[in-house]
Structures are given as structure tokens and as C-alpha cells.
Amino acid sequence: MKYTKDEVLQYVLEEDVKFIRLAFCDVFGRQKNISIMPEELPRAFQYGIAFDASAIAGFGDEAHSDLFLHPDPSTLALLPWRPEHGKVVRMYSSITYPDGTPFECDTRNLLIRAAEDAKKAGYTFYFGSEQEFYLFELDENGEPTGKPYDQAGYMDIAPDDRGENVRREICLTLEQMGIHPESSLHEAGPGQNEIDFRYSDAVTAADNAMTFHTVVRTVARRNGVFADFSPKPLKDAPGNGFHINVSVDPAGNLEDLHCMIAGVMKRIREMTLFLNPAEDSYRRFGSSKAPVYISWSRENRSQLIRIPAAEGEFRRAELRSPDPSANPYLAFALIIYAALDGIKNRTPLPAAVDLNLFTAEGSVCDRLEKLPLSLEEAVSTAASGTFLKEHLPGRILSIYCGGEGA
């Protein structure tokens, strides 16, 4: 359910809500929030709530530290793990300067603008996410040990799969918040898990990805384990992927889908810094179904992009290179702009590579372009291209390329 301002005010009054969290994230996608009391909510809706942004990565310094949060009432959600009496709710917020000007490093607003640009061009993009995470045991001080919670493998079941009850609680908690998981399973790594979501519009999908991280970490701690979303938690085990499924509406136009894929492939090297922003992101590439070559195919999990078996409204492309350290708002925005570029210019789709690229001969792979193989290469590629300069504020590009706040 998407609430209006009046409905939020009524909900807070009738449901004994005592704390309202105004949530946002820094430029790297790390979620932040400030809690206000119910009597402050009308002011928040009308004027915004001021906060000190000087300590937030990329948000400024002590000389220009005041920014304002403006809650989006449509994102109201109860936090089910907080007490029943004196409830806590959360709303995602937009960020402005004191004069009301949108803050350029508000990445959620960047995605809103990207979705609006797509709509003006006659298209709507839908996103579904598949995020992987590890569960590790805690020591006597409550600190993560790096010891996997179990030694189960892909799609194993209990008792080998000890994460079954944790995933169950995560899914039920998400449902209480109005987010509906599609499937959950034990992944290939020891203690590794995955929960997938059905597609939704770009902003809702990114909000849900942010909420997912919070819920997983919270539920894991309640169960005495630590949830790790980093790209490569264990040296000799599969890394964590953030597989992004994208479809384009009007649905059913296969040519638009192919041009969308071609647009993403054309820009993927420039975009990789924002899809894989950590050092460990590049240790994941090239093994355990994580791609390294810029290629596509149908149903083939060794490729950068695959088209899963589906028809009609469920026809989509799955981008397999991102990992959970990415800011989903930036990732989805850049995918939209690359896809629009491909569709607008009718970019031709290269021939499919219907081979297992993890076992293919060198003569085949040598003909294919590669993703950046290190963070340094990704930074250099991002800084030298034109695509990112066209669609991102210079300040965000500078931060990711090693400037302010990195």
C-alpha cells in the first residue's frame, strides 16, 4: 500500500507510533536515518527536517553542513522487529539544500529522474533483484568469526542447511513490510544464501533492495549470526552477486529488449565502477558463475547478460556482474540510461555466445572484450568516458574516482 501524507498522519495517530525514522543513504549506498517524534511529522512534511551532513560520505564539510530530509509518504513501513507498544515506522526521504534545491548527491533522486526521463521517452523499466549473502557465526563478544554458519551446498536442505529458519524469518519480516519475496534458497558457498524478488518499478525495487539489507542483518543478529554482503567474504568460495533483472515496457517487443541489452553492453565498462565499487568486487570475477567477459546468451549463466526462459511480461535480461556493495539507486539509474541509449540508437546486439566461458578455449575468449579486472582499471575507465559525465553529477563521479569522501 502506498500512503498519502494525510494517511501517514492518521496511521501514526491510530497505531501508537512513537518513532518515525527518516531514511536515506550516502553516495555509496550505506543506509542512514534520523528518528523524529510524531509531533514533528507535520513539520517534516511541510518544511523537512534539518540534519548535519558533514559526517556523511560525500555530503559536504563543516562549512556547508545543513541539509534537509523530506519524507516520501508512499514508502511508509512498520519495522516489525521493534516493540509492539510505541511502534517504529520508516519512510525513505529526499534531500535538499536549505533553499529547497535538490541535493546533487541524493542518489535516490537521481534514480527518480532517470525513471522520469525514461517515461518521457515512452518507456518504463522494471527491476527484480537477486542478492546473495553469507551467514557467519559470532564469537563470545558478538563479533563475526568468519566461520560459515553451515557447510551446505547449492539448494541443500535442513539439517545441512542451517540458514533455512533465518531465511524464513527474513521472508516473513519482509512480507510484514509489504515486500514480497519470490524465492529463497541455500547458495553454493558454505553458509551462503539467496533471496529473490519479483519485479517492480525502478525506485520501488531500489528501496526494496535497501530494506532487504537492513532486514537480513537485523534478523541474522536476532538469530545469533552475522550477515555478510561483501563481494568476496571467503577466498576459496563463491562471491556474493547482486543479479539485476531488467525488463522494458511496452512488453513483448523483442527488438527493444535486444537494443536494451546492446546499450548496457556498450556502456558496461564505464559503469562497472558503480556496479562493483569495492576492491574485493574484482576478486569475484571469472569464477563461480561470476562473469568476466562482455557477452550475452540465452539461459547461460557464464555470460555477463543472459535472457532467462520466459515469455510476455516476464521476458527480461539478467545482468550478472554487479555485487551487493553497489548503491542500487545509482546502479539502476545507469542501467536505465544505458538501456535508453541502446533503444534510441537501435544499437545492434552482438551475436550470442552460446558456450560455457569458464571452460571455453582461449581462441574463443580472446575475441571477447573483458570487464575491468581491478578497481584501479574501473576507476580509470569511468573517469575517461563520456557516458557517466553525461548522466551523473560531477561531484559523485569525483567521489567514486577517489576524490572527496571516498
Secondary structure, DSSP 8 states (H G I E B T S, - for coil): ----HHHHHHHHHHTTEEEEEEEEE-TT--EEEEEE-GGGHHHHHHT-EEEE-TTSTTS--GGG-EEEEEE-GGG-EE-TTS-SSSEEEEEEEEEE-TTS-B-TT-HHHHHHHHHHHHHHTT-EEEEEEEEEEEEEEE-TTS-EEEEES----TT--TTT-TTHHHHHHHHHHHHHTT--EEEEEE-SSTTEEEEEE--EEHHHHHHHHHHHHHHHHHHHHHTTEEEE--S-SSTTS----EEEEEEEESTT-HHHHHHHHHHHHHHHHHHHHHHS-STTHHHHTTSTT---B--EEES-TTSSEEE-S--GGG--EEE----TTS-HHHHHHHHHHHHHHHHHTT--------S-TTTS-HHHHTTS-B---SHHHHHHHHHH-SHHHHHS-HHHHHHHTT-TT-
